[in-house]
Amino acid sequence: MFSRMLNHCLLAGTILSGSLVLPAMAQVAPGVQPGYSVPAQDLSAALMALARQSGRNVLFTPEMVQGRRSVAIDKVADFTTAIDIMLAGSGLRAVVEADGSVTLAATPAPAAPKAQPAAPARRAQVVPTAAEPLVLEEILVTAQKRAEPIEFVPAALAVMDGEEAARRGVTDFTRLVDEVPGLSINYAFGGANYGLLSIRGIGGADDYKPNGNPSVALHVDGIYQTSNAYLGTPLFDLERIEVLKGPQGTLYGRNTTAGVINAITKGPGDRLEGYVDLKAGSHDYTGFEAAVGGPVSDKVGIRLAVFGEQGGGFMEGMGAGRLAGYRPTVGGKLQTQVPAISDPGHRDGFGDKDLFAARGTIALQLAEETSLTLKAFGSRDRGDTRQYDRLALAQDNTLMNAGEDADPYRFYTAQYYRHHIDMKGLSGTLEHRLADNLNLTVLAGWQDSTRKGGGNGDGTPYPGYQFQFDDRLSQVSFEARISDDRGGAFDWLLGAFYVSDDVDFDSLWTSFTVLSVYQSPYSQTRDSMALFGQGDWNISDSLRLSLGLRYTRDNADFQGSNIDLNPWGISTFAKSFGTSSPFRWDRAFDDDNLSGRVTLQWFANEELNLFASYGTGYRGGGFDGTSIFTYEETLPFKSETVQSVEGGVRWTRDRIRVSLDGFGYWFKDLQATTRLSNDTNGRTNVGRAWSRGVEASVQAGLLRLEGQSLDLKASAAYLDTKITQFTSKRIADVLATVGDPLPGAPDITANVALIHNLDLSDGWVLGSRIDLSHHGKESNRLNALPNNTAKAYTLLNARLELTAPGDWAVYLYGRNITDKVYFPEMNGAARLVGEPATYGAGVRYRF
């Protein structure tokens, strides 16, 4: 009843809000008159926009403007007046030098207290008013490890600010799928904790275990996350998320053959502020997020943020069904010494979340030229592990089917699995200005993760291969960079990087197929160091040549054992895997690589620039992280390399921003999980492949009228991949695989959003948003059969929000409001179903 009521309110409100724009769209908005026009936004981005419009150099340090907002300027003819208005209330002033350049300085303390100019009304950050110009807000990014507008970055880049991420439900890295075209995720055994993230078709055949080398490099506040285990890292109180697509071997290094995702969290800022957000929704879901931060002195700022989720499970557990009490037979004899399949009974609402996370930040201004930011975080996750169901019994009349019907939200199991995941860590960023044109940045981090979980990837109570995993990860990392990026004839950056991680992993398998219980504990220690640099030569006012190089050295030590416990005395382990147990191994791997990238960028005018690049990338070799059942699986695999060609066009004019990218990648010694000679799954080098495609995005301010705005955000990706060479001792697998697309490579992905804001009266604002996302068909493995290929799906989401004059807001949201039944993964007769239609309501207070 609650969901139905919210659905009706949400649709009615969205239609009403959207209908109000139709009469206004019939009017022609006046053109932008000559003068300087920059909307209220992050002060750093606003200053860079003003510098571009004026053709003047505006000089400032990132620390000086951090956390500050600008005041909007609209068609101001005089430059000095424009920048003075922009800086009003910021505590900064503009000093105009003899050559016309501008340097920012602190405003001198007044002789006596006096009123400061009022900050812009908070609702101006929600909806542009008539006083604001018909231009897009500048988007400032750090994808190239320096602050610059997004349209200047010569690489495919998607950015989502923190407020948008919260509104779109992006609470961990996996939630970016269906929000950013070109991204996909495969689940090895169900649940985000064992997912494989891919970008542009690269990464879909990665190792899901903690010691693997993921193709997508995850970063939080610039700290590299070494394992797929961190896919479930809670993301909250964000400044923004940057998604760099394609190989990024120069500035980000190893294991970036697919791309980089960097989540940047908020800092304290220069004034006391915060928020509280509470929400509730379908399937007994509740969530909260809160943060408070600001200065405690002129040298110290702090910020505290918390986040939590409960409930939301939409699956119905049916117990063990017709398999309850089942025991295997050998030679026609019932094996009574084997524990029978238990029946855990019926359970509604399986899949509940149970998550809490917190982060603390301290920002220290050690000196005028030196700042230090320290962050500590921790999270505790005790949620349910999402389960597979199976096809209906009529379609899958096998021993493994416990009586399934056609309802994909029902499943049968012998156990309702929950996971135990704890994460904690510390990080620090030191920034020091060595000279007017020389900056030092140092990042260091430590983090630790423990995970316990289990499951059965076949979606059945039958323990063909039922597993329990227990792993612990610990990593330390360090990066130091020196840069000169003041925009002279030659900008450069030099850096060094080091990371070390330790992994302890234990898997316990119960198998009626092997008629035994067996265990595979292992440990791995891995070290990686790199030296890197990039130079940007501004050949002329319109032409820039960039060259980057990175040298990487990797080594890893891998020890472990396999033990057939044979508790029932009927084990077929040796016959099943072609090897004896117990056995042990102790192996080592080392390799090095030199990668580079050359980019030519042409700025045709202030609105249009084009780039083309050629580069190489590297993914370190190492060891299989799946459970080890044979000697063959203990052998190291070689490093993977890629050659990339990319080109792009960026066009920005007042109220529209357009990006168009084309790319081609050629992979050698492709790493993937596949069937080995003894029929076990293992990670190895499987051959060669290519990936190519085009992407396009448009952001447009369709309408800016008195108290009303309408914006469009649209992006799409077309992808074509092919395995051109496949190495295997199985001829049938070679014939079945060569010519196939890569796993995790949907052919078409797209997202379109319309955002409408309307000033009602007396400061009340009504906002609405509609999102449509499409995800093309894709397979989840090599040698994929039709029942390993997920069909395309399209989802529709909506949000309606009413903001009050006093910083309060209430909102309604709906996800998959057409109640589309879709499957992110197909695994033979087993399948992982996506979330059905869900609705919710929330309240937010800012101060």
Secondary structure, 3 states (H helix, E strand, C coil): CHHHHHHHHHHHHHHHHHHCHHHHHCCCCCCCCCCEEECCCEHHHHHHHHHHHHCCCEECCHHHHCCCECCCEEEECCHHHHHHHHHCCCCEEEEECCCCCEEEEECCCCCCCCCCCCCCCHHHHCCCCCCCCCCCCCCEECCCCCCEEHHHCCCCEEEEEHHHHHHCCCCCHHHHCCCCCCEEEEECCCCHHHEEEEECCECCCCCCCCCCCCCEEEEECCEEECCHHHHHCCCCCEEEEEEEECCCCCCCCCCCCCEEEEEEECCCCCCCEEEEEEEEECCCEEEEEEEEEEECCCCEEEEEEEEEEEECCCEEECCCHHHCCCCCEECCEECCCCCCCCCCCCEEEECCEEEEEEEEEEEEEEECCEEEEEEEEEEEECCECCCCEECCCCCCCCCCCCCCCCCCCEECCCCCCECEEEEEEEEEEEEEEEECCEEEEEEEEEEEEEEEEEECCCCCCCCCCEEEEEEEEEEEEEEEEEEECCCCCEEEEEEEEEEEEEEEEEEEEEECCCCEEEEEEEEEEEEEEEEEEEEEEECCCCEEEEEEEEEEEEEEEEEEEEEECCCCCCCCHHHHHCCCCCEEEEEEEEEEEEEEEEEEEEECCCCEEEEEEEEEEEECCECCCCCCCCHHHHCCECCEEEEEEEEEEEEEECCEEEEEEEEEEEEEEEEEEEECCCCCEEEEEEEEEEEEEEEEEEEEEEEEECCEEEEEEEEEEEEEEEEEEECCCCHHHHHHHCCCCCCCCCCEEEEEEEEEEEECCCCCEEEEEEEEEEECCEECCCCCCHHHEECCEEEEEEEEEEECCCCEEEEEEEECCCCCCCCCEEECCEEECCCCCEEEEEEEEEC
